[in-house]
Amino acid sequence: ASQGREVLRDLYTTIKDSDEHVKFAFLTGVSKFSKVSVFSGLNNLKDISLNPTYATLCGYTQHDLETTFAAHLQGADMAQVRQWYNGYNFLGERVYNPFDILLFSKNDQRFKNYWFATGTPTFLIKLIRQNNFYLPQLDRLEVSEGLIDSFDIDNLQLVPLLFQTGYLSIKSVQPSLRGGQLFRLGFPNREVLLSFTDVLIHFLTEHQSERIRFQEQLYALLQAGDMAQLRDCLKALFAAIPYNNYVNNTISSYEGYYASVIYAYLASLGLDLTAEDVTSKGRIDLSLRLDNAIYLIEFKVDGGGKALEQIRQRNYQQKYQGQGKPIYLIGIDFDSAERNLTAFDWEQWG
């Protein structure tokens, strides 16, 4: 990265020295080095990365799909197309990933992870593991404009990289009390959510052939409300994680690791999931909403079987009462020595 920075500095200096011959220059890329470190050779650039005027420059708009691409998308389920490939926000109208739309129209309108398949974000996944990042936060991060606009090769930060590389996008904007803007980030669309969490499962658990089996089992058991089998499935899931995953690190005593594994599996199913779901009495570690049931889940490590007790004491279920669905309260305790569930307590409301 340091060598690349010097190459860019030389390039920008050359461009500036040729000012009289350059009428217009448009530079684009993935991550942006800070202006101080690179752009001293070309300090008259206008950064339009988050300029609303140019928000649709690098993506396809809804209007584009309904006009220019109408003939190529005839018969397509446009609501599904939007869920899969829309969601990129540069402080203007949300846009579609052009790569996905082009390949979707050329491949008999099959929904696939066309863009994600062009490269696995191995480097970013390693950063997640190294920093013991709490994965459920990925879909509800709140950051300043300065953070997502930064890139320091001497102090790599995960969130700016995830945003700049397209794995996270802006979900909403609000003014900051200190001036400027605060952004809530999350996965832009279904393609990124499903594909990224599949990759996370592999790196967190090293599950390969087992992943699809566990995904299908979890989905079926949640739909059926079969708590006994759900407990056994989760125990088998953690038992299948190789021993070397825990070597030379402390993740076995880190609550966030176990929660992240379960979150990755549930998110990879495309379910309606909220991490750290806010109530008047506190935050639910994980809430899951299905058409026929609601699940509220609390995690503890070496907590002496008190996870369910916390849900009861704080009456987390009150937030979801009156919806005509059964509410399952689930307290899951992990043992850091056993590296697995030692308690799976639950009760049903409604």
HELIX and SHEET records of a PDB file:
HELIX    1   1 SER A    2  ASP A   17  1                                  16    
HELIX    2   2 ASP A   19  HIS A   21  5                                   3    
HELIX    3   3 LYS A   35  VAL A   38  1                                   4    
HELIX    4   4 PHE A   39  GLY A   41  5                                   3    
HELIX    5   5 PRO A   52  TYR A   54  5                                   3    
HELIX    6   6 GLN A   62  GLU A   66  1                                   5    
HELIX    7   7 MET A   78  TYR A   85  1                                   8    
HELIX    8   8 PRO A   98  LYS A  106  1                                   9    
HELIX    9   9 PHE A  116  THR A  118  5                                   3    
HELIX   10  10 THR A  122  GLN A  130  1                                   9    
HELIX   11  11 LEU A  135  ASP A  139  5                                   5    
HELIX   12  12 GLU A  145  ILE A  148  1                                   4    
HELIX   13  13 LEU A  158  GLN A  164  1                                   7    
HELIX   14  14 ARG A  190  THR A  205  1                                  16    
HELIX   15  15 SER A  209  ALA A  224  1                                  16    
HELIX   16  16 MET A  227  ALA A  239  1                                  13    
HELIX   17  17 TYR A  243  TYR A  246  5                                   4    
HELIX   18  18 ILE A  251  SER A  253  5                                   3    
HELIX   19  19 GLU A  255  ALA A  267  1                                  13    
HELIX   20  20 ALA A  307  ARG A  314  1                                   8    
HELIX   21  21 TYR A  316  TYR A  320  5                                   5    
SHEET    1   A 3 LEU A 141  SER A 144  0                                        
SHEET    2   A 3 GLN A 181  GLY A 186 -1                                        
SHEET    3   A 3 SER A 169  PRO A 175 -1                                        
SHEET    1   B 5 ASP A 272  THR A 279  0                                        
SHEET    2   B 5 GLY A 282  ARG A 289 -1                                        
SHEET    3   B 5 ILE A 294  VAL A 301 -1                                        
SHEET    4   B 5 ILE A 327  ASP A 335  1                                        
SHEET    5   B 5 ASN A 340  TRP A 349 -1                                        
END                                                                             
